[in-house]
């Protein structure tokens, strides 16, 4: 893609497996392992408990259902339904937390988002997170829903774990998320999910608390003597809250902040709010809204502003840096967050994060519309968007320090950057943790009036997509980014989205789509007379053709790429094209030609100070000499390459070099050494999710043959 101001581009060549270090231009089969397989990881994802009042009969019924299921050797499934704010999640958490010792296989939790502004979560996305939480590297997670479901059930077949599926929309959304084996699943929803009856679901419907229980909850929230001293007012107050625990807690939190205030004062204020909201009542939510209005009115000005601006947040949960992006005064964000928690308007989420109950989020958004001008709302959303864009870009820089990204366009500022960590693994973890928020922003950025944020954020996610293989999000982000770039008539952005998105399609096996995207980028470069940009697409197209089983056509593209890239001043990319050409030659049995092309690639890449790809070229050159039975030269090249590759933890490339050394040792009659090399190669292929690749299968066959011959 064309670059101004010395910018580079994402160009990648070779078959894409596993993680890849991206430093400007990369071609060839690039495979750097950045996360070891952690099969057997035990997740503990359930949110913390809060006190439950007067739900003993429901909890006992849930436990009886679980005990019967356990006796019958099957999974237990239960749904908890009821009004918003009635305490569905609290009951489910109380039940599931009590089972921890009996179910040591872990705890999984997902917010299915029935009330989310983005709509409900797709079960495939949730399955991907669950599978990764159970220890499967992201690159090994299947792309297809049916395959994810099958893998999830295989992973859970011999585990005893509990699963909480919060805020479900439909039975169909829930069904793929049900674990196998003897696990326990709780589903919460405002709806009675009768469709789950066919799955053996036991249904519990929560009614609002009885007055006595609601008064007990109020007393627990206040933790002083006012309920005992003013019992009639306390009962009237909880009746005004309609027995909804959320409303009682919000009202109680306000009273707790004012120990000198009588409960009757809150009763009068809440009565007035009820009259105002009665005409707007929907499913009893006005009872909660009345309490929320009073709590909102009592907030300090900075906390009240933060509350309504957080209602404009793109995703479902956030950390403190988002608050800092909205309130830039020193210390104001931290104090305001504490005030919102004290008022029971925010809930703690895992990892020192925060979230709204869905009713509270809607209330906060409504207050933003009422109390902020349209201009201020746009500015606030832009500050949130810039915060995520700048933070993701910072993470990108840490992960790929040699990769000069395209320029970023920010609003008026100031731009607050999150602490994304100091090393590549921490930065990747930050990107993965924030991915739901980042994707929500990408999906909403165009309609919010930030099309540049849309494609630039998709661009910043390149290292995460490349290494951890979130193929569904990769495709969705680049589709949105491409549309934004075209809306802006930004040729450079359009070509970036086409090529980066094409690499994603290539990695997920959509080869025809990848080739189509690369060809679109090539046409755009030609239309604007960008010869270098066009030359770079030749390598992309060669890769797609090679994967499509058209090696002769691929070789022509690689040869053209090597010639045109060199002519246009990109010697390093030309060297990578030569490496791809050598790979095709070796695969087609032209070992001498492979020696020639790989030798040229090796020299070119060393001169360009590209140590990693020079080592890859040395491996391929060694394999070519091995094919010609030049064992000493092959051993020299393969050993030299391994020294470099081991220092980079490039497990896929190490596996290929070690496998070649195993074959070399076998030819020399060193069977013990050959067997050890073959086993190491298989372990390395497995570590990068390639245990069933053609190379791994060939290695496994050779090892088996060697062991049979020895026996």
N, C-alpha and C positions, 0 to 999 in steps of 0.2 A: 504494500500500500504506500502511496506517496506520503512523505513526511516533510514537515517544515521544521526548521530549527534543529536539525540533527536527530530527529526522532527515528526510532527503529520500528520494527513491525514484528508481528507474530508470524513466523514462517516455520513450518515444521515438516519434516520429511520422514519417510520410512513408516513401517507398520507401527501403529501406536498401541503399546501395551503398558499398563501400569502407569506409574508416575513419571513425569518428565521435567527436567530442569530446562526452563525456557530463558534463553539469554539472547534476545534479538532474533536470530535466525537459527532454526534447528531443523535438520533433515535426518532421515534414516530411522532405523528402529531404535527408539530412545526409551530406556526403561530404567528409571532410577527409583528405587524403593524408598518411600518416605514413611511408611508405617508398617511395622511388623504385624504379622498375623497374631491376633489375640483371641483365638478360639477359646471358649470357656470363660470369657469375661463375664462377671456378674454385675448387672446394672441394678442400681437402687434409685429409681427415678420418682417415686411418689412424693408429692409435696408434703410439707409438715402438717401435723395434726393441729386442730383447734378443738376446744371443748364441745362435746355433744350433750345436749339436754333433752331428756324425754324421748329418746328414740330406741329404748331398750327392746320394745316388742319387735320393731322392724329389724334391729340387729340380730335378735334371737332367731327370727324367721330366716334371715339370710344365712346364719350359721347352720341352722338345721338343713337347709337346702344343700350347703356345701358338704356337710357330713354325709348326707345320703349319696351325693355324687361320688364322694371318696370311697364309700363302702361299695359302690357299684363299679368302681374303677374307671370313672369318666371325669371329664372336665366339668367344672361348675360355672354356670353362666347366670348372672342376675342383672336385671335392669332396675334403676331407681329413677322414677319420674316425678314431676311436680312443677309447681310454679317457679318462675325465676326468683331466687333469693330464699327459697324454702329450705335449703340446706342439703341438697342432693349430694354434692361432692363431699361435704363434711361427713355424711353418713357412710358413703362408700369408702372414704379414707379411714374412718374409724374401724370398719370391718376388715379392710385389707391390711392395715398396719398390724392388727392383732394377729395376723397369720404369718408374720415374718419367720418365726422359728420353724413352723411347719412347712414353709415353702422357701427353702434356702436358695432356689434357683434364680431369685432376683425379682425385681419389680419394674414393670414397664408402665409408662404413662403417656397419654397423648390427648391434647385438646383437639377434638374433631371439628370445632368451629362452626356449629350450626348457626350461632348468632354472630359470626364474624362478618365484618363489612366486605371481606373478599369472598365470602361464601364458604361452604364446608370444605374441609380438607379432602383431597383425593386419597382413597385408601392406599394406593400405590406409594405415595409420598410417605405416609405414616409407616408402611411396611419397610421402606428403605431405612428409616431411622431406627426402627426396632431391630432389624437385621444387623445394622452396624453396632447397635448397643450390645448385641449378643456376641460381638467379637469378630464379625466378618468384615474384612477390609472393604472400603467403599468400592474399590475397583472390581470386587467379586460379586457385587449385588446385581442380580439380573435386571434388565431393563423392562421386561414384560410383567404385567400384574400377575398373571397366572403362575409364572415362574417364581416371582417373589413370594407368592402365597405358599407355593410348594416348599420353597427353601425355609420359610418361616416355620412351617409346620414340622419340617424335618428337624430344625434347630430346637424346637420346643417339645418334641416327642418324648424325650427322656429327661426333661426338666420339670421341676415343681416350682412354678412361679406364679405371681399375681399380676394382673393387667387391669389398669383403669383407663377406660375410654370415656372421656368427659365430653359432654355437650354434643351428643350424637344427633345427626339429622335424620337418618333412616336406618332400617335394618340392613339394607344392601350395603351401606357404607361400613357397617360394623362387621359383617360376616367374614370378609377376608382377613380381619385382624384377630380372629379367635385362635388362640394357640391350641396345639395338640396336647396329647398326654393328659396328666392329671392336674392341670393348672386351674386357676380361678380367675374369672373375668367379671368385672363390674362395669356396667354401662350406665351413664347418666344422660338424661334427656328431658326436655320440657314435654316431649310427646310420650305417649304410651307406645312403645315399640312392639306392637303385637306381632309383627312379622317375625320376631325372634323366637316366638313360641315353638316353631318347627325345629329350632336349634336346642330345645330343652331349656329355654330361658325361664327363670323364676322372676316374676314381676312384683316390685314393691312400689306403691304410689304414696308419696309423702303428702300429708295434709299440713297446713299451718299448725304451729304449736298451740296446744291448749293454753288458756290464760295463765294457769298456775306455772306451767313450764316456761312460758314466755317471761313471766315475772322472775323466775329463777335465773334465766339467762340475763335479764336486765341487772339483777343483783350481782351476778358474776362479773358482768362488764364494769359496773360501777365500783365494786370492791370497797364500799363504805356502808354506812348505816341508813342511807336515805330511803331505800326500799322498805326496810322494816319500819322506819318512822312515818312513811307516807304510803301505806299499802294501797289505799284507794286510787291515789294519783298514779301509782305504778301500774295498777291494773288498767286504768283508763289509757295510759300511754301505750301499753303493749297491744291493747285493742285497736288503737289508732294505727299501730304498725301491722295490724291484721295477722298477728302471730307469725310474721315472716322473720326468721332469724337475722337476715341481712339488715332489714329495717330496724330491728331491735338493737342490733350491735351498733349501727350508725348513730341512732338516737342516744344510746348509752355512752358511746364514745364522746359525743358532744357534752353530755352532762358530766362525764368523768373529768373533762378538761375545765369544768367550772364547779368545783366542789361546794361553793357557797350558794349555788342556784338550786331552788326548789324544783321538784319534778313537775309541780303544777304549772310552772312557767313554760316548760317544754310542752306540756299538754295543750296550753292555750295556743302556742305558736303552731303546733302540728295540726290542731283543729282548723286554724285559718288556712293552712296549706292544703288540707284535704278539700276544703270548699273550692279552692282555686283549681284543683286538679281533677275534681270529680268528673267533669265533662270529658276529660281526656283518658279516662280509665280504660285500660286494655289488660285483660288477664290479671287484674289485681296489681299491676305494676305501679299504679299511682300511689299505693301505700309506701313503696320503697322510694318513689320519687319525692314524696313529701318530706321524708326524713333526709334525703340527699340534699334537697333545696335548703333545708335549715342548716345542715352541716356546712354546706358550701358558703352560705351567708356568714357563717361564723369564722371562716378561715382568715388568717392574715392575708393582706393584699397579694404578696408575692406567691404564697401557696395557692391562693385562689386562681391566680393567673396561670401558674404551672399546671394546676388541675385541668383547666379548660383547654390549654394548649396541648397537653398530653392526650386529650381526646382527639386530636388531629393526627396522632401517630399512625404510621402506615401499618404496623404489625400489631401483634397481640401482647408482647411483653418487651421490656426494655431495661437497660441498666442506667446507672446514675449519669453517665456521660451524655445521654439524651437530654436529661434535665438541665445539665450544664449548657448544652447547646441552645436551650430555650431561655434560660435565665443566666445571663453572663456575669452578673455581679458576683464578686468573690464570696463564696460560702452560702450564697442565697439558695442555690439548687439543693444542697444537702439539707439545709434547715427546712426548706419547703417540702422535700420528700418525707422528712421525719414528721412534719405536721400532717401530711396526707395519711401516713400510716397511723398516726395517733388518732385521727378522725375516722379510722376504718374505711377510708376511701381507696386505699391501695392494699394489695395482697402481696406477701413475699412469694417470690418464685425461686427456683433453684439457682445457685451460683450468684447470690447477692443481686438478684434481678427483681423486677417489680411487674405487676400486672393489675389490670382492673377486672372486677367482676363485669360480665357483659352488660348488665343493667347500669352499672356505674360508668362504664365507658360511654354508653349512649348518652347518659346524663351529662358527662363532661363535654362531649361533642356538641350537645345542644346548647350548653352554656357558652361554648366558643362562638357559636353562631349568634347568640343573643348579645354577648358582652364584648366581642372583638369585631372590629370593622373587617370587611372583606379583604382590604389591603394587609391588615395585620395577620389575618389567617393565612394568606398566601406567603407572607414573610416567614411565619413560624414554620409552615410546611417546608419552605425552602431551606431553612436552617437545619431542620431534621434531615432533609435529603442531602444537603451538603456535608453534614456530619457523617452520614453513612458512606457517601462517596469518598470523602477525604480519608476516612478510616480504612475503607477497603483498599484504596490506592496505597496507603501506607503499608498495609499488610502485603500487598503485591510487591512493593519495593523491597521488603524484608525477605520475602520468599525468593525473588529473582532480582538480586541487586544489580546484575548486569543488564537487565531488561529495561530500556528506557521506554516508558509508556507514552501514549499519545497525551497531548495536553488536556488538562481538566478545566472545565468552566464552572466557577462557583458564583454564588450570589453576592450580595453586599457584605455578608459576614457579620461578626467574626465567625470563622469556621473552627469548631471544636473537634479535635481528633481523639478518638478513644485510645486507651492503652491496649494495643493489639499484641503485645509481647515483644521480646527481643530477638527471637530466633524463628526460623522458618516453621517449625512444628507448632509453636505457640500462635504464630500468625495464621497458619492454616486452621488451627482449632478455633480461633476467633471467627474467621470467615464461615466455618461450618456452623458454629453456634448461632451466628447472626443470619444465616442463610434464609430462614423464613421471613425475617424483616426485610432483607435485601431484595428478595424476590417479590415481596408485597410492594416495595417501592418501585421496582422495575415495572410491575404490572400497572401501577397507578400513576407513574410519572408523566406519561403523555397527557392523560386527562387532567392532571394537576397543573399542566402548563410548563413542565420541565423535560422536554424531549431530549435535551443534551444529557441530563442526568441518566435518562433511560439507557442510552447506548454506552455512555461512559462507565456506568456501573456494571453493565454486562461485560465490558472490556476488563474492568478491574477484577472480575471474578475468574478470569482466565486461569491463573495458577491453581485455584481450588478445583475448578472443573477438570483441568488437565491431570491433577494428581489424584484426586479422590473420586473422580468419575461419576458425578451427579448428572447423568446423561439427560434425564427428563428436564431438570432445571437448566442445563446447558442449552438444550434446544429451545425451551420456552424463553429464556433470557435473550438469546440471539434473534429469535423471531421478533420479539418486542423491540430490541435494539435496531434491527434492520428496518423495521417500520418507522421508527423514530428518525433514523438517519435519512431515509427517503423523504419523510415529511420535511426535514430540514434541507434537503437537496445537498447533503454533505457527502461528497464523493469519497473522501478518505475514510469517513466513518462507515459508509456503506460497504466499502471494500473490506474494512476490518471485520465487520459483522459477517460478511459472506465467507471470508477465509477462516476466521476463528470458529464460526458456526459450522463451517464445512469440516473442520478437524473433529468437532464433536460428533457430527454425523458419521464420519469415517470411523471413529473409535467405537461407536455404538452399532456399527455394521450396516448402516444405511448408505451403502456405497454409491448407488445411483444418485441419491440426493446430494451426497458430498460432491460428486463429480459435477453435477448441475450447478451447485453453488460456486465451485472453483471456476467453472466456465463463465458464469455471470460476472465474477470479479475480473476475469481476463478481458471480457468485452468492455467493461467499464474502463479499465486501464487503457485499452486501445483507443477508445473514444476520446480520451483526454490526452493521448500522446505520451503516456507514462510507460516508457519502454522497460525500465527497471522493474516497476510493479508488475507488468505483464510477464516478464521473465521469471519472476518469483512464482507466479501461478503455474508455470510449466512443471515445476517440481510437485506441486499439489496434485495436479492432474495425473502426473505419472504415478504417484502413490495410489490414487484411487483406481487407476487402470491396473496396476500391479495387484491390488487386492481383489479386483474383479476377474482375475485370471487371464489378463491380456498382456503378458509380459513383453511381447514384441512392440506393441504400441507404447507401453510404459517406457521401454528403453529409448524409443525415439524422443519422447518428451524429456527424459533425463539428459539425453545428449544435447538437445536444443537448450535446455536450462543451463547446462554447464557452459556452453558456448556463449549464450546471450548474457548470462550473469557476469561472466568474466569480462565481456566486451563493455558492459555497463558499470564496471568498477566494483562488483561485489564478489571478490575472489573467494571469500570464505563460503558463501552460499554455492559458488561454483564447485568448490571442493566437496560439499555435501551432495550435490547432484552427481558427481563422479562416484561417490560412495554408493549411492542408490543404484547407479548403472552397474557397478561391480557386483552388487548383490543380485541383480537380475542375471548377470552373466554366470555367476557361480551356480545359481539355482537351475539354470538351463544347461549345465554341464560344460560350460566354456571356461575352464579353470585358468588357462593361460590369459585369456582376455580379462578375467577377474583380477589376476595378479597385476596386470598392466593398469587397469582403472583404479584398483584399490591402492596401488603404489603412488599414482598421481594424487589421489585423494589424501593419502597419508602425508605426503610432502606439503601439499597446499594447506591442510589444516594445521600442521605444525607451524608453518610460517605465519598463519593467522592467530597463533597462540590459543587455539581451541584444543585444549588438552584432552577433554572428554571425547570429542568426536575423532580426534587423532588416534586415541586408544581404540575406539570402535573400528576405525579403519585398519589398525594393526591386527585386531582380531580377525577381521574378514580376510586380510592378506594372509594371516597364518592359516586360516581354514582353506584358502585357495592353494597354498603350498602343500598342505596336508593332502588335498585331493590329488596333487601331482606326486605324492609320496616323497616329498622333500622334507623329511622328518626333522632334521636338525634346524633348518630355517623356520619351519613351522613352530617348533618348540621355543625358539628364541623370540619370535614375534608374539606368541600367545602368552608367554611368561612376562614379557615386557608390558603387554596390555593389561594383564591382571594386576600388576603393581599399581598402575594408575586407577583402574576401575574399583579395586578394593578400597582405595582411599576415598572414593566417592560414594560408597555403598550402592553402586549401580548394579543391583542384584540380577536383573534380567541379562544384562551384558556379561556379567561375571559368569552366570550360568552357561551362556553360549561358549565363552572361552574355556571354562572348566570342562564342559562336555567335549569340546574339541581336544583338550589335553587328555581326557579319558580315552578317546579313540586313538590318539597318538601313542599313549602308554600301552594300549592293547596291541597295537601293531608291533611294538617293541618287545612284546612278551611280558610286560610288567603287569600281570593280571591283578595283583593285590592293589597296586596304585590305581589302575584303571577302575576297579570296583569302587574305591573310595571317591574318585573323581565323579563317577556316575551318580553316586548317592548324594554327594554335595550338590551337583547340578540339579537333581530332582528336588532337593530341599529348597534351593534358590528359586526354581520355577514356581514352586508352591507358595513361596513367600510373596510373590508378586501376582498371585492369582492366575498363573499360567500352567497349573498342574495337568491340564488336559489339552494343552497346545500340541501341535504337531511335533515341535522340538522335544517337548517333555515325553510324549508317547514314544518317539524314536529312542530317546535316552533310556526309558524304562524297558523297551524291548531289548536294547543292547545289553543292559545290566542283567536282565533275565537270561538272555542267551549265554552270557559269560558265566553266570552262576550255574546254569544247567551243564555247561561244558566241564566246569570244575567238579561237579558231583558225578 
